[in-house]
Amino acid sequence: METFEFQISLKIWHPSIDPGDISVAVGIAPKIMHKAGMPKKLPNGSPWKGSYAKSYWCADLVEFCETSSPSTIEEKLNRIIGCLAPKKDFFSKITHEGGQVQLWISTHSTKNYCVQLPCNPMKNLSNIGLEVLIDVYPCPQNW
């Protein structure tokens, strides 16, 4: 099996919530956050044109990881499910108010590889209210 890299992030969008409230509810410090209506900024902190249309919050749950075993992702997902399951009601509130809650699995390899996401973790993620997005990169990323 070919080696591939992956990272797993939790991303939340909402029409107006204060991202600090997301941090408190989820119990995780974000890597990136901004509130709806605030002036946009570039990654270096410089001002940019316009303001954010939605509040956004993002935390890396699994930092850059290299593996050749698809079961590694399953193991990480099961750990994440255990941590996030108690937040189900909060995630439901976000989506009912017009927001989105997504688990991003970002992957990379320079060769063909396979990632299998077994039914049980996928069912459990769905039960918690998490959409799963698989973000595939053809070249190394600066994670």
KOLKOLMI-610485 format. One line per field, with one value per residue: residue number from 1; residue in one letter; x, y, z of N, C-alpha, C, O, CB in turn. Coordinates in pm, whole numbers, plus 50000, padded with zeros to 5 digits. Last residue first. Glycine has a CB too. Example, Ala and Ser with C-alpha at 12.3 -4.5 7.8 and 13.67 -1.06 7.14 Angstrom:
2
resi <- (2 | 1)
resn <- (S | A)
n.X <- (51285 | 51319)
n.Y <- (49775 | 49431)
n.Z <- (50708 | 50780)
ca.X <- (51367 | 51230)
ca.Y <- (49894 | 49550)
ca.Z <- (50714 | 50780)
c.X <- (51290 | 51320)
c.Y <- (50003 | 49670)
c.Z <- (50787 | 50780)
o.X <- (51341 | 51424)
o.Y <- (50114 | 49668)
o.Z <- (50804 | 50846)
cb.X <- (51408 | 51131)
cb.Y <- (49940 | 49553)
cb.Z <- (50572 | 50905)
This chain:
143
resi <- (143 | 142 | 141 | 140 | 139 | 138 | 137 | 136 | 135 | 134 | 133 | 132 | 131 | 130 | 129 | 128 | 127 | 126 | 125 | 124 | 123 | 122 | 121 | 120 | 119 | 118 | 117 | 116 | 115 | 114 | 113 | 112 | 111 | 110 | 109 | 108 | 107 | 106 | 105 | 104 | 103 | 102 | 101 | 100 | 99 | 98 | 97 | 96 | 95 | 94 | 93 | 92 | 91 | 90 | 89 | 88 | 87 | 86 | 85 | 84 | 83 | 82 | 81 | 80 | 79 | 78 | 77 | 76 | 75 | 74 | 73 | 72 | 71 | 70 | 69 | 68 | 67 | 66 | 65 | 64 | 63 | 62 | 61 | 60 | 59 | 58 | 57 | 56 | 55 | 54 | 53 | 52 | 51 | 50 | 49 | 48 | 47 | 46 | 45 | 44 | 43 | 42 | 41 | 40 | 39 | 38 | 37 | 36 | 35 | 34 | 33 | 32 | 31 | 30 | 29 | 28 | 27 | 26 | 25 | 24 | 23 | 22 | 21 | 20 | 19 | 18 | 17 | 16 | 15 | 14 | 13 | 12 | 11 | 10 | 9 | 8 | 7 | 6 | 5 | 4 | 3 | 2 | 1)
resn <- (W | N | Q | P | C | P | Y | V | D | I | L | V | E | L | G | I | N | S | L | N | K | M | P | N | C | P | L | Q | V | C | Y | N | K | T | S | H | T | S | I | W | L | Q | V | Q | G | G | E | H | T | I | K | S | F | F | D | K | K | P | A | L | C | G | I | I | R | N | L | K | E | E | I | T | S | P | S | S | T | E | C | F | E | V | L | D | A | C | W | Y | S | K | A | Y | S | G | K | W | P | S | G | N | P | L | K | K | P | M | G | A | K | H | M | I | K | P | A | I | G | V | A | V | S | I | D | G | P | D | I | S | P | H | W | I | K | L | S | I | Q | F | E | F | T | E | M)
n.X <- (50109 | 50153 | 50137 | 50240 | 49978 | 49714 | 49476 | 49140 | 48924 | 48618 | 48395 | 48104 | 47902 | 47774 | 47591 | 47610 | 47535 | 47758 | 47945 | 47830 | 47854 | 48134 | 48209 | 48065 | 48168 | 48505 | 48668 | 48982 | 49178 | 49459 | 49664 | 49918 | 50151 | 50188 | 49923 | 49703 | 49396 | 49183 | 48877 | 48675 | 48360 | 48141 | 47847 | 47686 | 47376 | 47110 | 47022 | 47056 | 47336 | 47363 | 47212 | 47372 | 47597 | 47481 | 47415 | 47677 | 47882 | 47943 | 48095 | 48363 | 48516 | 48438 | 48514 | 48793 | 48837 | 48747 | 48932 | 49168 | 49098 | 49064 | 49326 | 49446 | 49347 | 49501 | 49842 | 50054 | 50090 | 50144 | 49984 | 49914 | 49675 | 49347 | 49205 | 49230 | 48945 | 48771 | 48494 | 48316 | 48024 | 47989 | 48102 | 48345 | 48392 | 48630 | 48975 | 49193 | 49476 | 49708 | 49755 | 49842 | 49607 | 49403 | 49069 | 48757 | 48577 | 48281 | 48055 | 48113 | 48440 | 48680 | 48964 | 49190 | 49230 | 49059 | 49048 | 48756 | 48497 | 48257 | 48178 | 48404 | 48420 | 48173 | 48211 | 48400 | 48251 | 47920 | 47704 | 47590 | 47571 | 47860 | 48071 | 48343 | 48545 | 48804 | 49036 | 49305 | 49536 | 49777 | 49963 | 50055 | 50214 | 50054 | 50085)
n.Y <- (52206 | 52274 | 51977 | 51813 | 51746 | 51694 | 51651 | 51634 | 51621 | 51517 | 51584 | 51502 | 51660 | 51562 | 51468 | 51234 | 51065 | 51090 | 50955 | 50699 | 50632 | 50634 | 50425 | 50209 | 50185 | 50311 | 50446 | 50407 | 50534 | 50459 | 50605 | 50685 | 50939 | 51150 | 51254 | 51375 | 51502 | 51604 | 51588 | 51783 | 51787 | 52063 | 52223 | 52530 | 52715 | 52760 | 52668 | 52399 | 52385 | 52459 | 52261 | 52038 | 52099 | 52082 | 51811 | 51689 | 51676 | 51413 | 51344 | 51423 | 51211 | 50992 | 51087 | 51085 | 50809 | 50734 | 50870 | 50729 | 50478 | 50549 | 50622 | 50369 | 50206 | 50254 | 50290 | 50440 | 50785 | 51083 | 51384 | 51698 | 51660 | 51640 | 51868 | 52207 | 52414 | 52707 | 52908 | 53198 | 53377 | 53529 | 53738 | 53970 | 54255 | 54438 | 54380 | 54351 | 54419 | 54165 | 53912 | 53719 | 53635 | 53938 | 53998 | 54180 | 54305 | 54122 | 53988 | 53697 | 53644 | 53380 | 53170 | 52898 | 52710 | 52709 | 52485 | 52326 | 52307 | 52365 | 52594 | 52763 | 52791 | 52912 | 53156 | 53266 | 53330 | 53415 | 53362 | 53409 | 53189 | 52975 | 52692 | 52499 | 52214 | 52020 | 51815 | 51603 | 51502 | 51279 | 51118 | 50781 | 50508 | 50220 | 49882)
n.Z <- (50578 | 50291 | 50090 | 49786 | 49543 | 49500 | 49762 | 49851 | 50105 | 50189 | 50445 | 50612 | 50858 | 51166 | 51347 | 51476 | 51270 | 51103 | 51259 | 51257 | 50986 | 50967 | 51142 | 50996 | 50727 | 50665 | 50420 | 50279 | 50040 | 49844 | 49584 | 49351 | 49464 | 49621 | 49831 | 50083 | 50228 | 50482 | 50585 | 50784 | 50896 | 50945 | 50974 | 50898 | 50967 | 51020 | 51257 | 51235 | 51265 | 51540 | 51667 | 51611 | 51761 | 52018 | 52026 | 52011 | 52183 | 52247 | 52011 | 52011 | 52117 | 51961 | 51708 | 51739 | 51753 | 51500 | 51338 | 51400 | 51292 | 51022 | 50956 | 50985 | 50789 | 50563 | 50594 | 50571 | 50673 | 50853 | 50944 | 51079 | 51349 | 51395 | 51426 | 51389 | 51355 | 51272 | 51198 | 51099 | 51010 | 50686 | 50545 | 50645 | 50428 | 50217 | 50153 | 50437 | 50655 | 50761 | 50860 | 50690 | 50561 | 50557 | 50669 | 50666 | 50949 | 51049 | 50967 | 51161 | 51287 | 51258 | 51315 | 51323 | 51514 | 51835 | 52106 | 52226 | 52318 | 52204 | 52346 | 52321 | 52042 | 51993 | 52115 | 51946 | 51722 | 51753 | 51469 | 51212 | 51030 | 51035 | 51000 | 51104 | 51084 | 51197 | 51014 | 50971 | 50722 | 50571 | 50313 | 50223 | 50065 | 49919 | 50000)
ca.X <- (50021 | 50223 | 50080 | 50252 | 50114 | 49810 | 49577 | 49255 | 48995 | 48752 | 48448 | 48244 | 47925 | 47892 | 47555 | 47653 | 47449 | 47628 | 47966 | 47842 | 47722 | 48055 | 48246 | 48039 | 48030 | 48406 | 48596 | 48853 | 49132 | 49319 | 49642 | 49784 | 50115 | 50235 | 50023 | 49801 | 49494 | 49270 | 48991 | 48755 | 48487 | 48207 | 47950 | 47738 | 47520 | 47161 | 47028 | 46918 | 47276 | 47434 | 47171 | 47235 | 47609 | 47536 | 47309 | 47575 | 47853 | 47868 | 47958 | 48262 | 48530 | 48425 | 48372 | 48723 | 48876 | 48680 | 48791 | 49158 | 49133 | 48952 | 49221 | 49491 | 49290 | 49374 | 49730 | 50029 | 50057 | 50179 | 50014 | 49977 | 49780 | 49462 | 49185 | 49289 | 49047 | 48841 | 48578 | 48392 | 48125 | 47951 | 47958 | 48307 | 48376 | 48504 | 48849 | 49153 | 49336 | 49681 | 49690 | 49947 | 49669 | 49489 | 49213 | 48843 | 48658 | 48412 | 48050 | 48037 | 48298 | 48639 | 48824 | 49141 | 49348 | 49066 | 49098 | 48879 | 48608 | 48328 | 48086 | 48356 | 48534 | 48201 | 48108 | 48440 | 48336 | 48053 | 47754 | 47620 | 47538 | 47731 | 48025 | 48206 | 48516 | 48663 | 48997 | 49160 | 49508 | 49644 | 49958 | 49987 | 50209 | 50131 | 50000)
ca.Y <- (52188 | 52332 | 52100 | 51837 | 51784 | 51618 | 51736 | 51561 | 51722 | 51466 | 51632 | 51465 | 51626 | 51610 | 51584 | 51351 | 51075 | 51140 | 51097 | 50772 | 50638 | 50726 | 50563 | 50246 | 50228 | 50208 | 50497 | 50343 | 50564 | 50431 | 50548 | 50637 | 50816 | 51168 | 51156 | 51401 | 51397 | 51651 | 51497 | 51780 | 51726 | 51966 | 52162 | 52401 | 52693 | 52794 | 52814 | 52449 | 52356 | 52532 | 52401 | 52044 | 52091 | 52209 | 51911 | 51668 | 51809 | 51493 | 51295 | 51516 | 51347 | 50987 | 51061 | 51211 | 50894 | 50680 | 50906 | 50871 | 50491 | 50496 | 50723 | 50481 | 50190 | 50325 | 50206 | 50357 | 50645 | 51002 | 51245 | 51624 | 51732 | 51552 | 51762 | 52080 | 52356 | 52587 | 52854 | 53078 | 53343 | 53432 | 53717 | 53829 | 54193 | 54377 | 54444 | 54316 | 54435 | 54290 | 54009 | 53789 | 53548 | 53841 | 54013 | 54069 | 54330 | 54180 | 54133 | 53761 | 53667 | 53518 | 53205 | 53015 | 52759 | 52709 | 52613 | 52315 | 52281 | 52246 | 52480 | 52723 | 52737 | 52779 | 53067 | 53232 | 53211 | 53457 | 53325 | 53521 | 53324 | 53013 | 52820 | 52541 | 52348 | 52050 | 51942 | 51610 | 51590 | 51332 | 51208 | 50907 | 50601 | 50344 | 50000)
ca.Z <- (50694 | 50404 | 50143 | 49929 | 49577 | 49420 | 49702 | 49797 | 50027 | 50163 | 50319 | 50590 | 50718 | 51094 | 51266 | 51551 | 51389 | 51058 | 51226 | 51383 | 51048 | 50885 | 51171 | 51135 | 50755 | 50697 | 50536 | 50303 | 50175 | 49873 | 49717 | 49375 | 49393 | 49483 | 49794 | 49978 | 50198 | 50373 | 50579 | 50661 | 50928 | 50857 | 51058 | 50853 | 50958 | 50887 | 51244 | 51234 | 51135 | 51433 | 51677 | 51559 | 51615 | 51971 | 52034 | 51908 | 52127 | 52346 | 52030 | 51960 | 52171 | 52106 | 51736 | 51718 | 51866 | 51618 | 51333 | 51434 | 51435 | 51098 | 50952 | 51068 | 50923 | 50575 | 50634 | 50454 | 50696 | 50736 | 50979 | 50970 | 51276 | 51372 | 51525 | 51345 | 51443 | 51222 | 51304 | 51061 | 51110 | 50788 | 50534 | 50639 | 50559 | 50256 | 50115 | 50303 | 50615 | 50691 | 50948 | 50766 | 50661 | 50492 | 50685 | 50623 | 50829 | 51080 | 50973 | 51052 | 51310 | 51237 | 51340 | 51251 | 51442 | 51689 | 52057 | 52146 | 52411 | 52154 | 52332 | 52454 | 52118 | 51937 | 52169 | 52082 | 51717 | 51794 | 51601 | 51302 | 50985 | 51092 | 50947 | 51133 | 51032 | 51219 | 51076 | 50992 | 50834 | 50594 | 50426 | 50199 | 50176 | 49909 | 50000)
c.X <- (50103 | 50134 | 50163 | 50195 | 50121 | 49955 | 49676 | 49349 | 49126 | 48816 | 48588 | 48284 | 48072 | 47888 | 47671 | 47614 | 47483 | 47534 | 47835 | 47866 | 47727 | 47914 | 48164 | 48083 | 48010 | 48270 | 48484 | 48793 | 48994 | 49291 | 49493 | 49773 | 49971 | 50205 | 50066 | 49888 | 49587 | 49380 | 49072 | 48868 | 48562 | 48337 | 48011 | 47843 | 47556 | 47311 | 47092 | 46913 | 47132 | 47365 | 47236 | 47184 | 47471 | 47547 | 47357 | 47467 | 47741 | 47829 | 47881 | 48118 | 48414 | 48431 | 48349 | 48574 | 48801 | 48714 | 48717 | 49012 | 49118 | 48977 | 49101 | 49386 | 49335 | 49312 | 49601 | 49910 | 50050 | 50152 | 50044 | 50021 | 49835 | 49561 | 49295 | 49274 | 49099 | 48947 | 48641 | 48484 | 48188 | 48062 | 47906 | 48155 | 48329 | 48502 | 48729 | 49017 | 49313 | 49534 | 49659 | 49888 | 49778 | 49552 | 49285 | 48989 | 48746 | 48489 | 48183 | 48033 | 48235 | 48488 | 48801 | 48998 | 49313 | 49202 | 49110 | 48919 | 48741 | 48444 | 48158 | 48270 | 48490 | 48315 | 48126 | 48340 | 48388 | 48141 | 47893 | 47687 | 47584 | 47700 | 47889 | 48182 | 48369 | 48641 | 48846 | 49129 | 49356 | 49640 | 49813 | 49986 | 50134 | 50113 | 50089)
c.Y <- (52216 | 52327 | 52149 | 51973 | 51814 | 51651 | 51650 | 51657 | 51659 | 51559 | 51576 | 51512 | 51590 | 51564 | 51643 | 51480 | 51195 | 51158 | 51161 | 50921 | 50720 | 50743 | 50665 | 50388 | 50279 | 50266 | 50399 | 50401 | 50502 | 50469 | 50532 | 50576 | 50779 | 51044 | 51185 | 51278 | 51439 | 51547 | 51539 | 51681 | 51713 | 51915 | 52050 | 52354 | 52556 | 52777 | 52857 | 52601 | 52407 | 52510 | 52484 | 52188 | 52100 | 52209 | 52048 | 51776 | 51805 | 51633 | 51375 | 51471 | 51438 | 51124 | 51059 | 51196 | 51027 | 50762 | 50856 | 50916 | 50636 | 50509 | 50676 | 50592 | 50301 | 50312 | 50288 | 50266 | 50570 | 50856 | 51169 | 51485 | 51642 | 51633 | 51657 | 51978 | 52227 | 52543 | 52725 | 53039 | 53210 | 53421 | 53623 | 53816 | 54048 | 54322 | 54366 | 54378 | 54397 | 54299 | 54143 | 53898 | 53617 | 53752 | 53906 | 54103 | 54210 | 54204 | 54199 | 53912 | 53735 | 53527 | 53351 | 53042 | 52889 | 52752 | 52607 | 52456 | 52263 | 52209 | 52352 | 52596 | 52686 | 52715 | 52924 | 53140 | 53170 | 53333 | 53384 | 53487 | 53435 | 53157 | 52849 | 52680 | 52379 | 52194 | 51948 | 51738 | 51593 | 51421 | 51251 | 50988 | 50727 | 50432 | 50124)
c.Z <- (50816 | 50527 | 50262 | 49970 | 49727 | 49452 | 49621 | 49725 | 49981 | 50062 | 50304 | 50451 | 50705 | 50949 | 51190 | 51476 | 51475 | 51177 | 51183 | 51360 | 51176 | 50943 | 51091 | 51169 | 50897 | 50740 | 50567 | 50430 | 50189 | 50019 | 49740 | 49515 | 49425 | 49400 | 49651 | 49957 | 50085 | 50351 | 50457 | 50678 | 50796 | 50918 | 50974 | 50952 | 50903 | 50871 | 51111 | 51219 | 51126 | 51299 | 51565 | 51560 | 51549 | 51819 | 51986 | 51910 | 52024 | 52296 | 52135 | 51982 | 52132 | 52170 | 51888 | 51752 | 51859 | 51742 | 51457 | 51435 | 51480 | 51248 | 51034 | 51071 | 51017 | 50714 | 50644 | 50482 | 50563 | 50768 | 50849 | 51017 | 51167 | 51290 | 51515 | 51457 | 51382 | 51322 | 51252 | 51175 | 51069 | 50892 | 50641 | 50639 | 50540 | 50398 | 50169 | 50277 | 50468 | 50652 | 50883 | 50858 | 50746 | 50599 | 50605 | 50643 | 50796 | 50950 | 51004 | 51075 | 51189 | 51250 | 51304 | 51297 | 51372 | 51637 | 51905 | 52102 | 52342 | 52247 | 52292 | 52442 | 52254 | 52016 | 52116 | 52148 | 51855 | 51796 | 51629 | 51434 | 51080 | 51049 | 51009 | 51074 | 51053 | 51175 | 51094 | 51070 | 50848 | 50718 | 50446 | 50328 | 50133 | 50034 | 50000)
o.X <- (50051 | 50088 | 50236 | 50203 | 50017 | 50046 | 49719 | 49308 | 49214 | 48769 | 48670 | 48217 | 48155 | 47873 | 47669 | 47604 | 47396 | 47461 | 47805 | 47813 | 47638 | 47862 | 48128 | 48003 | 47946 | 48261 | 48379 | 48857 | 48901 | 49370 | 49411 | 49863 | 49910 | 50230 | 49989 | 49923 | 49555 | 49448 | 49033 | 48946 | 48519 | 48412 | 47943 | 47919 | 47469 | 47368 | 47124 | 46813 | 47090 | 47337 | 47170 | 47119 | 47456 | 47511 | 47282 | 47430 | 47713 | 47750 | 47762 | 48027 | 48371 | 48359 | 48252 | 48516 | 48751 | 48628 | 48634 | 48971 | 49062 | 48888 | 49041 | 49360 | 49270 | 49233 | 49593 | 49879 | 50042 | 50185 | 49977 | 50088 | 49804 | 49533 | 49331 | 49322 | 49022 | 49027 | 48571 | 48543 | 48123 | 48178 | 47790 | 48087 | 48279 | 48596 | 48727 | 48951 | 49404 | 49472 | 49592 | 49963 | 49802 | 49550 | 49233 | 49030 | 48803 | 48469 | 48197 | 48011 | 48297 | 48416 | 48891 | 48920 | 49396 | 49279 | 49165 | 48833 | 48830 | 48484 | 48125 | 48288 | 48533 | 48306 | 48096 | 48377 | 48418 | 48109 | 47973 | 47724 | 47615 | 47791 | 47811 | 48261 | 48281 | 48709 | 48770 | 49187 | 49285 | 49728 | 49736 | 50007 | 50149 | 50008 | 50188)
o.Y <- (52208 | 52430 | 52071 | 52070 | 51838 | 51591 | 51545 | 51733 | 51633 | 51574 | 51587 | 51483 | 51643 | 51445 | 51760 | 51587 | 51252 | 51257 | 51274 | 51004 | 50802 | 50854 | 50770 | 50466 | 50381 | 50381 | 50402 | 50404 | 50541 | 50438 | 50586 | 50503 | 50837 | 51042 | 51237 | 51207 | 51526 | 51509 | 51512 | 51690 | 51640 | 51989 | 51955 | 52434 | 52477 | 52822 | 52974 | 52656 | 52455 | 52606 | 52567 | 52232 | 52163 | 52308 | 52121 | 51828 | 51904 | 51701 | 51403 | 51554 | 51522 | 51152 | 51117 | 51283 | 51077 | 50782 | 50927 | 50992 | 50662 | 50548 | 50754 | 50649 | 50325 | 50397 | 50381 | 50176 | 50631 | 50808 | 51189 | 51472 | 51522 | 51669 | 51594 | 51998 | 52147 | 52624 | 52642 | 53124 | 53123 | 53453 | 53635 | 53875 | 54011 | 54340 | 54243 | 54424 | 54408 | 54197 | 54226 | 53968 | 53577 | 53788 | 53795 | 54219 | 54146 | 54132 | 54320 | 53959 | 53819 | 53429 | 53435 | 52949 | 52980 | 52821 | 52511 | 52537 | 52194 | 52092 | 52244 | 52502 | 52580 | 52598 | 52827 | 53054 | 53053 | 53237 | 53402 | 53578 | 53545 | 53238 | 52757 | 52772 | 52297 | 52285 | 51889 | 51765 | 51587 | 51416 | 51259 | 50934 | 50774 | 50429 | 50131)
o.Z <- (50928 | 50575 | 50324 | 49895 | 49789 | 49394 | 49669 | 49638 | 50063 | 49949 | 50396 | 50352 | 50779 | 50920 | 51152 | 51536 | 51540 | 51184 | 51222 | 51433 | 51202 | 50949 | 51143 | 51220 | 50917 | 50784 | 50502 | 50535 | 50119 | 50108 | 49665 | 49558 | 49515 | 49279 | 49571 | 50051 | 50004 | 50446 | 50343 | 50773 | 50706 | 50981 | 50937 | 51006 | 50867 | 50771 | 51092 | 51174 | 51021 | 51227 | 51503 | 51465 | 51444 | 51754 | 51920 | 51804 | 51958 | 52361 | 52115 | 51972 | 52212 | 52267 | 51937 | 51816 | 51960 | 51828 | 51513 | 51523 | 51587 | 51323 | 51108 | 51176 | 51119 | 50754 | 50724 | 50403 | 50457 | 50876 | 50748 | 51119 | 51163 | 51175 | 51614 | 51568 | 51328 | 51368 | 51193 | 51242 | 51013 | 50865 | 50683 | 50722 | 50434 | 50476 | 50165 | 50370 | 50386 | 50621 | 50944 | 50925 | 50860 | 50717 | 50588 | 50636 | 50885 | 50852 | 50986 | 51187 | 51124 | 51228 | 51316 | 51317 | 51362 | 51705 | 51851 | 52066 | 52392 | 52254 | 52341 | 52519 | 52298 | 52053 | 52186 | 52229 | 51879 | 51866 | 51537 | 51507 | 51034 | 51034 | 51033 | 51095 | 51024 | 51222 | 51018 | 51175 | 50748 | 50804 | 50351 | 50437 | 50020 | 50098 | 50073)
cb.X <- (49959 | 50267 | 49934 | 50399 | 50159 | 49784 | 49651 | 49209 | 49020 | 48749 | 48447 | 48266 | 47885 | 48020 | 47495 | 47807 | 47460 | 47566 | 48073 | 47955 | 47669 | 48047 | 48394 | 48108 | 47935 | 48459 | 48541 | 48869 | 49130 | 49285 | 49706 | 49743 | 50211 | 50385 | 49969 | 49888 | 49423 | 49332 | 48945 | 48809 | 48470 | 48234 | 47891 | 47797 | 47583 | 47125 | 47107 | 46846 | 47278 | 47582 | 47211 | 47140 | 47678 | 47673 | 47256 | 47511 | 47978 | 47950 | 47962 | 48284 | 48660 | 48534 | 48327 | 48740 | 49029 | 48721 | 48725 | 49239 | 49277 | 48926 | 49178 | 49626 | 49329 | 49276 | 49759 | 50155 | 49922 | 50328 | 49895 | 50098 | 49893 | 49422 | 49049 | 49440 | 48990 | 48905 | 48494 | 48474 | 48063 | 47922 | 47924 | 48368 | 48275 | 48471 | 48839 | 49149 | 49290 | 49770 | 49774 | 50048 | 49730 | 49599 | 49254 | 48816 | 48745 | 48492 | 47952 | 47892 | 48277 | 48686 | 48786 | 49147 | 49398 | 48959 | 49234 | 48859 | 48578 | 48380 | 47980 | 48275 | 48643 | 48238 | 47969 | 48457 | 48452 | 48050 | 47760 | 47495 | 47391 | 47731 | 48018 | 48179 | 48555 | 48621 | 49045 | 49108 | 49569 | 49544 | 50051 | 49843 | 50351 | 50090 | 49903)
cb.Y <- (52046 | 52478 | 52078 | 51827 | 51906 | 51643 | 51818 | 51450 | 51854 | 51317 | 51789 | 51311 | 51744 | 51560 | 51690 | 51347 | 50948 | 51043 | 51112 | 50715 | 50495 | 50676 | 50584 | 50148 | 50114 | 50118 | 50642 | 50188 | 50718 | 50281 | 50637 | 50536 | 50700 | 51197 | 51009 | 51522 | 51267 | 51792 | 51345 | 51921 | 51586 | 52028 | 52108 | 52411 | 52711 | 52933 | 52874 | 52408 | 52205 | 52487 | 52459 | 51953 | 51959 | 52236 | 51922 | 51531 | 51868 | 51508 | 51148 | 51537 | 51409 | 50900 | 50927 | 51260 | 50919 | 50533 | 50851 | 50957 | 50441 | 50348 | 50754 | 50537 | 50055 | 50272 | 50138 | 50273 | 50633 | 51022 | 51178 | 51702 | 51778 | 51416 | 51697 | 52099 | 52329 | 52615 | 52830 | 53102 | 53334 | 53294 | 53663 | 53750 | 54273 | 54268 | 54456 | 54161 | 54579 | 54303 | 54032 | 53852 | 53429 | 53911 | 54007 | 54034 | 54456 | 54087 | 54173 | 53704 | 53752 | 53570 | 53180 | 52994 | 52653 | 52799 | 52649 | 52220 | 52159 | 52272 | 52511 | 52837 | 52844 | 52788 | 53119 | 53359 | 53235 | 53530 | 53173 | 53592 | 53334 | 53000 | 52818 | 52540 | 52359 | 52028 | 52061 | 51483 | 51735 | 51219 | 51332 | 50884 | 50636 | 50422 | 50000)
cb.Z <- (50699 | 50373 | 50185 | 49971 | 49494 | 49275 | 49810 | 49701 | 50111 | 50112 | 50312 | 50606 | 50621 | 51161 | 51353 | 51574 | 51472 | 50955 | 51115 | 51466 | 51077 | 50739 | 51144 | 51227 | 50729 | 50806 | 50511 | 50315 | 50205 | 49847 | 49827 | 49268 | 49432 | 49481 | 49809 | 50014 | 50161 | 50404 | 50572 | 50627 | 51001 | 50721 | 51195 | 50709 | 51093 | 50854 | 51360 | 51361 | 51108 | 51425 | 51816 | 51641 | 51574 | 52034 | 52177 | 51927 | 52063 | 52472 | 52071 | 51815 | 52124 | 52165 | 51673 | 51573 | 51866 | 51639 | 51206 | 51334 | 51461 | 51061 | 50805 | 51016 | 50980 | 50471 | 50767 | 50416 | 50771 | 50695 | 51058 | 50914 | 51372 | 51299 | 51506 | 51306 | 51585 | 51084 | 51436 | 50930 | 51254 | 50725 | 50396 | 50757 | 50647 | 50162 | 49963 | 50284 | 50638 | 50566 | 51066 | 50670 | 50592 | 50406 | 50834 | 50475 | 50848 | 51175 | 51073 | 51044 | 51437 | 51098 | 51489 | 51095 | 51338 | 51632 | 52122 | 52022 | 52492 | 52011 | 52229 | 52520 | 52135 | 51785 | 52134 | 52166 | 51624 | 51935 | 51614 | 51332 | 50967 | 51249 | 50790 | 51286 | 50882 | 51370 | 50990 | 51069 | 50811 | 50609 | 50405 | 50147 | 50225 | 49784 | 50123)
